[in-house]
Amino acid sequence: MGRCVDERRRIVWQVARDAADFRVELGAGAELFFRQIPKSEFWMGSRAKDPGEELRHRVVLPEAFMLGSFVVTQAQWRAVATRTKALKRRTDPSHFKSDRLPVEQVSWDDATAWCEALTQSGKLPEGWEARLPTEAEWKYACRAGTDTRYYNGDDAAALAQVAWFADNAGGQTHAVDEPVGGRVEQHPWGLFGMHGNVEEWCRDVYL
């Protein structure tokens, strides 16, 4: 059983590496993969007027942007945070520990400081800035240009196919390369874990 799980994770990681539009070597064996998200004009907000969701409105994303293929892992976080004065006491903040588990227990200020440190690390092309995505960028990428609640549908059955959430996560986070239900995720734009597992910070509040 262990070998099967390890093989599935290896496949997910390899798929992400092969599909990446840009890769960043962070050192200590950690690397980041990015996918390019196209510029667009799209409808944002809830069709069903869900609580906590803004009303539907048109949003323009005038430029393409890069987004991480996975949520930041603990190994990726540590590789940057250990070199950052602002995060020297926050290099291992997560409750659930493993290099390929998503980093958690970090504040918006922590996440912003990490992005600033990555920008200043010399690992990115000249002129590039690492930052949190805006709410609009994140939602557009998450749903991959679809008009449904999740990129693969509207109901709980659709969510269960692509996300670790309260009904299947067992009260803990899961590795970013651990397939839900043993299936390699088929996000149309090559992203992983956009629904569920951990909450993610955005640069702004919703528009």
Helices and strands as residue ranges (DSSP letters): H 2-19, E 22-27, E 30-37, E 40-44, E 57-61, E 65-68, H 74-81, G 85-87, H 108-120, H 135-143, H 156-162, G 180-182
